[in-house]
Amino acid sequence: MSYRKTLTVLWALLTAGTLGAAELEGSIESVNLDRKSFVVEGITFFVTETTEFAGGLEGFIDLVRGLEVEVDFEFENGRHVATAIEPGD
């Protein structure tokens, strides 16, 4: 992981812990259909019924390995919960 990406991940984690919400952009590394989760920059994000999809993404089924995404999330009960997901740049 590059220095810039490491700082981005650390900032996202710190922001989520202190402010309740943050965002992270990166490539989806893996998807777990059973747990409705996916991994970006080594962080597992969970999708819920209230997760919003934008930019042509219609739902969890659109999340595939290699897709660049921007994830808005909150840290709840020890988990990173995606509040909104859209294609990244």
SETOR-814783 format. One record per atom (N, C-alpha, C, CB): atom name; x, y, z; residue in one letter. Coordinates in nm, 3 decimals, padded with zeros to 5 digits. Glycine has a CB too. Example, Ala and Ser with C-alpha at 12.3 -4.5 7.8 and 13.67 -1.06 7.14 Angstrom:
+----+---------+---------+---------+----+
: at :      xx :      yy :      zz : aa :
+----+---------+---------+---------+----+
:  N :  01.319 : -00.569 :  00.780 :  A :
: CA :  01.230 : -00.450 :  00.780 :  A :
:  C :  01.320 : -00.330 :  00.780 :  A :
: CB :  01.131 : -00.447 :  00.905 :  A :
:  N :  01.285 : -00.225 :  00.708 :  S :
: CA :  01.367 : -00.106 :  00.714 :  S :
:  C :  01.290 :  00.003 :  00.787 :  S :
: CB :  01.408 : -00.060 :  00.572 :  S :
+----+---------+---------+---------+----+
***
This chain:
+----+---------+---------+---------+----+
: at :      xx :      yy :      zz : aa :
+----+---------+---------+---------+----+
:  N :  00.085 : -00.116 :  00.000 :  M :
: CA :  00.000 :  00.000 :  00.000 :  M :
:  C :  00.090 :  00.123 :  00.000 :  M :
: CB : -00.097 : -00.001 :  00.123 :  M :
:  N :  00.057 :  00.222 : -00.081 :  S :
: CA :  00.137 :  00.343 : -00.091 :  S :
:  C :  00.122 :  00.428 :  00.036 :  S :
: CB :  00.097 :  00.424 : -00.215 :  S :
:  N :  00.217 :  00.517 :  00.052 :  Y :
: CA :  00.215 :  00.607 :  00.167 :  Y :
:  C :  00.086 :  00.690 :  00.169 :  Y :
: CB :  00.337 :  00.700 :  00.164 :  Y :
:  N :  00.047 :  00.742 :  00.052 :  R :
: CA : -00.075 :  00.823 :  00.043 :  R :
:  C : -00.199 :  00.741 :  00.082 :  R :
: CB : -00.092 :  00.880 : -00.099 :  R :
:  N : -00.207 :  00.618 :  00.030 :  K :
: CA : -00.323 :  00.534 :  00.062 :  K :
:  C : -00.323 :  00.499 :  00.210 :  K :
: CB : -00.323 :  00.405 : -00.024 :  K :
:  N : -00.206 :  00.475 :  00.268 :  T :
: CA : -00.198 :  00.444 :  00.411 :  T :
:  C : -00.252 :  00.561 :  00.492 :  T :
: CB : -00.053 :  00.411 :  00.452 :  T :
:  N : -00.210 :  00.683 :  00.456 :  L :
: CA : -00.260 :  00.801 :  00.526 :  L :
:  C : -00.411 :  00.818 :  00.508 :  L :
: CB : -00.188 :  00.926 :  00.478 :  L :
:  N : -00.459 :  00.788 :  00.387 :  T :
: CA : -00.603 :  00.798 :  00.361 :  T :
:  C : -00.681 :  00.701 :  00.448 :  T :
: CB : -00.632 :  00.771 :  00.212 :  T :
:  N : -00.633 :  00.578 :  00.458 :  V :
: CA : -00.700 :  00.477 :  00.540 :  V :
:  C : -00.697 :  00.518 :  00.686 :  V :
: CB : -00.634 :  00.339 :  00.523 :  V :
:  N : -00.581 :  00.563 :  00.734 :  L :
: CA : -00.572 :  00.605 :  00.874 :  L :
:  C : -00.665 :  00.722 :  00.903 :  L :
: CB : -00.428 :  00.643 :  00.909 :  L :
:  N : -00.669 :  00.819 :  00.811 :  W :
: CA : -00.759 :  00.934 :  00.829 :  W :
:  C : -00.904 :  00.888 :  00.833 :  W :
: CB : -00.739 :  01.037 :  00.716 :  W :
:  N : -00.942 :  00.798 :  00.744 :  A :
: CA : -01.080 :  00.748 :  00.741 :  A :
:  C : -01.115 :  00.679 :  00.872 :  A :
: CB : -01.101 :  00.652 :  00.622 :  A :
:  N : -01.024 :  00.598 :  00.923 :  L :
: CA : -01.051 :  00.527 :  01.047 :  L :
:  C : -01.059 :  00.623 :  01.166 :  L :
: CB : -00.942 :  00.422 :  01.072 :  L :
:  N : -00.968 :  00.718 :  01.172 :  L :
: CA : -00.971 :  00.815 :  01.281 :  L :
:  C : -01.095 :  00.902 :  01.275 :  L :
: CB : -00.847 :  00.903 :  01.278 :  L :
:  N : -01.131 :  00.947 :  01.156 :  T :
: CA : -01.250 :  01.030 :  01.139 :  T :
:  C : -01.375 :  00.953 :  01.178 :  T :
: CB : -01.260 :  01.080 :  00.995 :  T :
:  N : -01.383 :  00.829 :  01.137 :  A :
: CA : -01.502 :  00.748 :  01.169 :  A :
:  C : -01.515 :  00.731 :  01.319 :  A :
: CB : -01.495 :  00.610 :  01.101 :  A :
:  N : -01.402 :  00.715 :  01.388 :  G :
: CA : -01.406 :  00.695 :  01.531 :  G :
:  C : -01.443 :  00.820 :  01.608 :  G :
: CB : -01.274 :  00.645 :  01.579 :  G :
:  N : -01.409 :  00.936 :  01.555 :  T :
: CA : -01.434 :  01.058 :  01.630 :  T :
:  C : -01.558 :  01.133 :  01.584 :  T :
: CB : -01.315 :  01.148 :  01.620 :  T :
:  N : -01.587 :  01.129 :  01.456 :  L :
: CA : -01.700 :  01.204 :  01.405 :  L :
:  C : -01.820 :  01.117 :  01.373 :  L :
: CB : -01.658 :  01.280 :  01.282 :  L :
:  N : -01.800 :  00.987 :  01.366 :  G :
: CA : -01.911 :  00.897 :  01.339 :  G :
:  C : -01.928 :  00.862 :  01.193 :  G :
: CB : -02.035 :  00.957 :  01.389 :  G :
:  N : -01.874 :  00.943 :  01.101 :  A :
: CA : -01.889 :  00.914 :  00.959 :  A :
:  C : -01.762 :  00.954 :  00.886 :  A :
: CB : -02.013 :  00.988 :  00.900 :  A :
:  N : -01.734 :  00.884 :  00.778 :  A :
: CA : -01.615 :  00.912 :  00.697 :  A :
:  C : -01.636 :  00.856 :  00.557 :  A :
: CB : -01.487 :  00.851 :  00.762 :  A :
:  N : -01.536 :  00.875 :  00.472 :  E :
: CA : -01.544 :  00.816 :  00.339 :  E :
:  C : -01.406 :  00.764 :  00.300 :  E :
: CB : -01.595 :  00.919 :  00.234 :  E :
:  N : -01.407 :  00.667 :  00.209 :  L :
: CA : -01.284 :  00.606 :  00.161 :  L :
:  C : -01.304 :  00.569 :  00.015 :  L :
: CB : -01.244 :  00.481 :  00.246 :  L :
:  N : -01.202 :  00.591 : -00.065 :  E :
: CA : -01.209 :  00.555 : -00.206 :  E :
:  C : -01.100 :  00.453 : -00.236 :  E :
: CB : -01.194 :  00.681 : -00.297 :  E :
:  N : -01.135 :  00.353 : -00.315 :  G :
: CA : -01.038 :  00.251 : -00.353 :  G :
:  C : -01.103 :  00.142 : -00.434 :  G :
: CB : -00.970 :  00.193 : -00.231 :  G :
:  N : -01.025 :  00.041 : -00.465 :  S :
: CA : -01.071 : -00.072 : -00.545 :  S :
:  C : -01.123 : -00.184 : -00.454 :  S :
: CB : -00.957 : -00.124 : -00.635 :  S :
:  N : -01.234 : -00.244 : -00.492 :  I :
: CA : -01.287 : -00.356 : -00.415 :  I :
:  C : -01.193 : -00.475 : -00.430 :  I :
: CB : -01.433 : -00.393 : -00.462 :  I :
:  N : -01.145 : -00.526 : -00.317 :  E :
: CA : -01.050 : -00.637 : -00.315 :  E :
:  C : -01.121 : -00.772 : -00.311 :  E :
: CB : -00.958 : -00.623 : -00.197 :  E :
:  N : -01.233 : -00.777 : -00.243 :  S :
: CA : -01.311 : -00.901 : -00.236 :  S :
:  C : -01.454 : -00.869 : -00.195 :  S :
: CB : -01.246 : -01.001 : -00.136 :  S :
:  N : -01.544 : -00.964 : -00.223 :  V :
: CA : -01.685 : -00.950 : -00.189 :  V :
:  C : -01.730 : -01.078 : -00.121 :  V :
: CB : -01.773 : -00.919 : -00.317 :  V :
:  N : -01.803 : -01.067 : -00.010 :  N :
: CA : -01.857 : -01.183 :  00.060 :  N :
:  C : -02.009 : -01.177 :  00.050 :  N :
: CB : -01.809 : -01.188 :  00.210 :  N :
:  N : -02.066 : -01.259 : -00.036 :  L :
: CA : -02.211 : -01.257 : -00.058 :  L :
:  C : -02.289 : -01.297 :  00.066 :  L :
: CB : -02.248 : -01.350 : -00.172 :  L :
:  N : -02.240 : -01.395 :  00.141 :  D :
: CA : -02.312 : -01.443 :  00.260 :  D :
:  C : -02.321 : -01.337 :  00.369 :  D :
: CB : -02.244 : -01.568 :  00.315 :  D :
:  N : -02.213 : -01.262 :  00.387 :  R :
: CA : -02.210 : -01.161 :  00.493 :  R :
:  C : -02.252 : -01.023 :  00.444 :  R :
: CB : -02.071 : -01.153 :  00.552 :  R :
:  N : -02.280 : -01.010 :  00.312 :  K :
: CA : -02.311 : -00.880 :  00.251 :  K :
:  C : -02.204 : -00.779 :  00.289 :  K :
: CB : -02.452 : -00.830 :  00.294 :  K :
:  N : -02.081 : -00.817 :  00.259 :  S :
: CA : -01.969 : -00.729 :  00.290 :  S :
:  C : -01.870 : -00.727 :  00.174 :  S :
: CB : -01.899 : -00.774 :  00.420 :  S :
:  N : -01.784 : -00.627 :  00.176 :  F :
: CA : -01.679 : -00.616 :  00.075 :  F :
:  C : -01.559 : -00.548 :  00.140 :  F :
: CB : -01.728 : -00.537 : -00.051 :  F :
:  N : -01.442 : -00.565 :  00.078 :  V :
: CA : -01.318 : -00.512 :  00.134 :  V :
:  C : -01.258 : -00.409 :  00.039 :  V :
: CB : -01.217 : -00.626 :  00.161 :  V :
:  N : -01.223 : -00.292 :  00.095 :  V :
: CA : -01.152 : -00.186 :  00.023 :  V :
:  C : -01.037 : -00.142 :  00.112 :  V :
: CB : -01.248 : -00.065 : -00.013 :  V :
:  N : -00.915 : -00.139 :  00.057 :  E :
: CA : -00.796 : -00.099 :  00.132 :  E :
:  C : -00.781 : -00.178 :  00.262 :  E :
: CB : -00.802 :  00.051 :  00.163 :  E :
:  N : -00.818 : -00.305 :  00.258 :  G :
: CA : -00.802 : -00.392 :  00.374 :  G :
:  C : -00.909 : -00.376 :  00.481 :  G :
: CB : -00.671 : -00.367 :  00.434 :  G :
:  N : -01.008 : -00.292 :  00.457 :  I :
: CA : -01.115 : -00.268 :  00.553 :  I :
:  C : -01.243 : -00.336 :  00.504 :  I :
: CB : -01.138 : -00.116 :  00.575 :  I :
:  N : -01.307 : -00.412 :  00.591 :  T :
: CA : -01.432 : -00.478 :  00.558 :  T :
:  C : -01.548 : -00.384 :  00.585 :  T :
: CB : -01.449 : -00.609 :  00.637 :  T :
:  N : -01.631 : -00.363 :  00.483 :  F :
: CA : -01.750 : -00.280 :  00.494 :  F :
:  C : -01.874 : -00.368 :  00.481 :  F :
: CB : -01.751 : -00.168 :  00.385 :  F :
:  N : -01.974 : -00.341 :  00.561 :  F :
: CA : -02.099 : -00.416 :  00.557 :  F :
:  C : -02.209 : -00.332 :  00.495 :  F :
: CB : -02.139 : -00.461 :  00.699 :  F :
:  N : -02.289 : -00.394 :  00.411 :  V :
: CA : -02.402 : -00.330 :  00.346 :  V :
:  C : -02.529 : -00.366 :  00.423 :  V :
: CB : -02.413 : -00.373 :  00.196 :  V :
:  N : -02.615 : -00.267 :  00.446 :  T :
: CA : -02.741 : -00.290 :  00.516 :  T :
:  C : -02.858 : -00.250 :  00.426 :  T :
: CB : -02.746 : -00.211 :  00.650 :  T :
:  N : -02.978 : -00.264 :  00.478 :  E :
: CA : -03.098 : -00.227 :  00.402 :  E :
:  C : -03.101 : -00.077 :  00.373 :  E :
: CB : -03.223 : -00.268 :  00.479 :  E :
:  N : -03.031 :  00.002 :  00.453 :  T :
: CA : -03.034 :  00.147 :  00.436 :  T :
:  C : -02.917 :  00.202 :  00.354 :  T :
: CB : -03.036 :  00.214 :  00.571 :  T :
:  N : -02.824 :  00.116 :  00.312 :  T :
: CA : -02.712 :  00.161 :  00.230 :  T :
:  C : -02.765 :  00.216 :  00.098 :  T :
: CB : -02.611 :  00.046 :  00.206 :  T :
:  N : -02.720 :  00.335 :  00.062 :  E :
: CA : -02.762 :  00.397 : -00.063 :  E :
:  C : -02.659 :  00.367 : -00.172 :  E :
: CB : -02.780 :  00.550 : -00.046 :  E :
:  N : -02.709 :  00.339 : -00.292 :  F :
: CA : -02.624 :  00.314 : -00.408 :  F :
:  C : -02.649 :  00.424 : -00.509 :  F :
: CB : -02.651 :  00.173 : -00.471 :  F :
:  N : -02.542 :  00.475 : -00.573 :  A :
: CA : -02.555 :  00.586 : -00.667 :  A :
:  C : -02.463 :  00.564 : -00.787 :  A :
: CB : -02.522 :  00.721 : -00.598 :  A :
:  N : -02.474 :  00.653 : -00.885 :  G :
: CA : -02.385 :  00.651 : -00.999 :  G :
:  C : -02.396 :  00.528 : -01.087 :  G :
: CB : -02.247 :  00.663 : -00.952 :  G :
:  N : -02.516 :  00.472 : -01.094 :  G :
: CA : -02.537 :  00.354 : -01.177 :  G :
:  C : -02.534 :  00.222 : -01.100 :  G :
: CB : -02.434 :  00.350 : -01.284 :  G :
:  N : -02.489 :  00.226 : -00.974 :  L :
: CA : -02.494 :  00.106 : -00.891 :  L :
:  C : -02.636 :  00.094 : -00.835 :  L :
: CB : -02.386 :  00.111 : -00.775 :  L :
:  N : -02.694 : -00.024 : -00.850 :  E :
: CA : -02.831 : -00.042 : -00.804 :  E :
:  C : -02.843 : -00.121 : -00.675 :  E :
: CB : -02.911 : -00.109 : -00.910 :  E :
:  N : -02.738 : -00.195 : -00.640 :  G :
: CA : -02.745 : -00.274 : -00.518 :  G :
:  C : -02.617 : -00.351 : -00.495 :  G :
: CB : -02.861 : -00.368 : -00.524 :  G :
:  N : -02.618 : -00.430 : -00.389 :  F :
: CA : -02.501 : -00.508 : -00.349 :  F :
:  C : -02.450 : -00.596 : -00.462 :  F :
: CB : -02.534 : -00.593 : -00.229 :  F :
:  N : -02.537 : -00.649 : -00.543 :  I :
: CA : -02.499 : -00.740 : -00.651 :  I :
:  C : -02.408 : -00.672 : -00.753 :  I :
: CB : -02.624 : -00.795 : -00.721 :  I :
:  N : -02.409 : -00.539 : -00.759 :  D :
: CA : -02.324 : -00.464 : -00.852 :  D :
:  C : -02.180 : -00.450 : -00.804 :  D :
: CB : -02.383 : -00.327 : -00.876 :  D :
:  N : -02.155 : -00.484 : -00.678 :  L :
: CA : -02.020 : -00.472 : -00.623 :  L :
:  C : -01.937 : -00.594 : -00.662 :  L :
: CB : -02.024 : -00.456 : -00.468 :  L :
:  N : -01.832 : -00.569 : -00.738 :  V :
: CA : -01.746 : -00.678 : -00.787 :  V :
:  C : -01.599 : -00.644 : -00.763 :  V :
: CB : -01.772 : -00.704 : -00.937 :  V :
:  N : -01.520 : -00.746 : -00.752 :  R :
: CA : -01.376 : -00.730 : -00.733 :  R :
:  C : -01.318 : -00.643 : -00.845 :  R :
: CB : -01.305 : -00.868 : -00.728 :  R :
:  N : -01.236 : -00.546 : -00.807 :  G :
: CA : -01.172 : -00.458 : -00.904 :  G :
:  C : -01.244 : -00.328 : -00.930 :  G :
: CB : -01.156 : -00.530 : -01.031 :  G :
:  N : -01.370 : -00.318 : -00.890 :  L :
: CA : -01.448 : -00.196 : -00.911 :  L :
:  C : -01.396 : -00.085 : -00.819 :  L :
: CB : -01.598 : -00.221 : -00.886 :  L :
:  N : -01.367 :  00.031 : -00.877 :  E :
: CA : -01.328 :  00.148 : -00.798 :  E :
:  C : -01.455 :  00.209 : -00.739 :  E :
: CB : -01.251 :  00.253 : -00.885 :  E :
:  N : -01.455 :  00.228 : -00.607 :  V :
: CA : -01.572 :  00.283 : -00.540 :  V :
:  C : -01.534 :  00.391 : -00.440 :  V :
: CB : -01.650 :  00.172 : -00.469 :  V :
:  N : -01.629 :  00.475 : -00.410 :  E :
: CA : -01.621 :  00.569 : -00.299 :  E :
:  C : -01.723 :  00.522 : -00.198 :  E :
: CB : -01.646 :  00.719 : -00.344 :  E :
:  N : -01.679 :  00.497 : -00.076 :  V :
: CA : -01.767 :  00.444 :  00.028 :  V :
:  C : -01.781 :  00.546 :  00.140 :  V :
: CB : -01.712 :  00.309 :  00.084 :  V :
:  N : -01.902 :  00.590 :  00.166 :  D :
: CA : -01.931 :  00.668 :  00.286 :  D :
:  C : -01.971 :  00.566 :  00.391 :  D :
: CB : -02.046 :  00.777 :  00.261 :  D :
:  N : -01.918 :  00.583 :  00.512 :  F :
: CA : -01.945 :  00.481 :  00.614 :  F :
:  C : -01.947 :  00.539 :  00.754 :  F :
: CB : -01.843 :  00.370 :  00.606 :  F :
:  N : -02.001 :  00.459 :  00.843 :  E :
: CA : -02.001 :  00.489 :  00.986 :  E :
:  C : -01.945 :  00.368 :  01.059 :  E :
: CB : -02.145 :  00.526 :  01.037 :  E :
:  N : -01.885 :  00.392 :  01.172 :  F :
: CA : -01.833 :  00.284 :  01.255 :  F :
:  C : -01.936 :  00.258 :  01.364 :  F :
: CB : -01.692 :  00.319 :  01.316 :  F :
:  N : -02.005 :  00.142 :  01.354 :  E :
: CA : -02.113 :  00.109 :  01.446 :  E :
:  C : -02.092 : -00.031 :  01.502 :  E :
: CB : -02.250 :  00.118 :  01.376 :  E :
:  N : -02.098 : -00.043 :  01.632 :  N :
: CA : -02.088 : -00.172 :  01.698 :  N :
:  C : -01.967 : -00.252 :  01.651 :  N :
: CB : -02.214 : -00.252 :  01.675 :  N :
:  N : -01.855 : -00.183 :  01.635 :  G :
: CA : -01.731 : -00.250 :  01.597 :  G :
:  C : -01.721 : -00.286 :  01.450 :  G :
: CB : -01.716 : -00.371 :  01.677 :  G :
:  N : -01.812 : -00.235 :  01.365 :  R :
: CA : -01.811 : -00.267 :  01.222 :  R :
:  C : -01.817 : -00.140 :  01.139 :  R :
: CB : -01.928 : -00.360 :  01.186 :  R :
:  N : -01.757 : -00.145 :  01.022 :  H :
: CA : -01.766 : -00.036 :  00.925 :  H :
:  C : -01.890 : -00.060 :  00.840 :  H :
: CB : -01.636 : -00.026 :  00.836 :  H :
:  N : -01.991 :  00.023 :  00.857 :  V :
: CA : -02.118 :  00.007 :  00.788 :  V :
:  C : -02.126 :  00.110 :  00.675 :  V :
: CB : -02.238 :  00.023 :  00.887 :  V :
:  N : -02.139 :  00.062 :  00.552 :  A :
: CA : -02.148 :  00.151 :  00.435 :  A :
:  C : -02.284 :  00.220 :  00.435 :  A :
: CB : -02.127 :  00.072 :  00.303 :  A :
:  N : -02.280 :  00.354 :  00.433 :  T :
: CA : -02.405 :  00.429 :  00.425 :  T :
:  C : -02.437 :  00.468 :  00.282 :  T :
: CB : -02.397 :  00.555 :  00.512 :  T :
:  N : -02.332 :  00.484 :  00.199 :  A :
: CA : -02.351 :  00.515 :  00.057 :  A :
:  C : -02.231 :  00.463 : -00.023 :  A :
: CB : -02.369 :  00.669 :  00.035 :  A :
:  N : -02.258 :  00.414 : -00.142 :  I :
: CA : -02.154 :  00.361 : -00.229 :  I :
:  C : -02.179 :  00.412 : -00.370 :  I :
: CB : -02.151 :  00.205 : -00.225 :  I :
:  N : -02.073 :  00.462 : -00.434 :  E :
: CA : -02.082 :  00.503 : -00.573 :  E :
:  C : -01.951 :  00.472 : -00.643 :  E :
: CB : -02.117 :  00.655 : -00.585 :  E :
:  N : -01.952 :  00.465 : -00.774 :  P :
: CA : -01.828 :  00.438 : -00.845 :  P :
:  C : -01.727 :  00.549 : -00.818 :  P :
: CB : -01.854 :  00.425 : -00.996 :  P :
:  N : -01.600 :  00.510 : -00.806 :  G :
: CA : -01.493 :  00.607 : -00.782 :  G :
:  C : -01.438 :  00.660 : -00.912 :  G :
: CB : -01.382 :  00.546 : -00.700 :  G :
:  N : -01.343 :  00.750 : -00.901 :  D :
: CA : -01.280 :  00.811 : -01.019 :  D :
:  C : -01.177 :  00.720 : -01.080 :  D :
: CB : -01.217 :  00.944 : -00.984 :  D :
+----+---------+---------+---------+----+
***
